[in-house]
Amino acid sequence: MIDLRSWVTDTFWASLAYVVASYLTFQVLMPLQNVFFPEYPSRASLLFLPHGVRVLSAWLLGWRAIFALLPGVFLVFAFLGGSDVFLPSRLMAIVIAVTTVPAVFYLCKWAGWDLFPRPDRKPCWSCVMGVGIITSFLVAGLTNLAFGSARVEYVAFLIGDISGLFFLMLGLYFTFRFADRHS
């Protein structure tokens, strides 16, 4: 049975997290990147926090992450590209962004490596990071294919996804640790 309230709540929080991470990436981190690396030829972020949101959403929600992230991903693409969001390459990039990570988690599960959270075991954070790295390669490659981008874009997407995931997870780790100490 589908719990509509849970779906709406998951969608609200996952999409909000994606939009906030995107805002931080494009409005705070990218301007800093442009100051420190003005000759950098790519328009991609070297610290792309939304990939971390995709990975953690897929880990927590499984295939429901596709639908939970879709509104946020679409809003970010629309904000960045305007009406170009409806171009086939952009629509393909949206599909890649929301489906790749859950697909890899389910492929791992199918291969006998179930990483989804369960109450009877501790999370394997390095495993989640590993899936995030694998999906970084896939997302970067598939997105570049959809956009027809140069190789430098692939490398930039790859660096941005991996570093974004790492720093998002590190930030959450310290945030939860701080909250535990003060509760």
Disulfide bonds with the S-S distance in Angstrom:
Cys124-Cys127 2.03
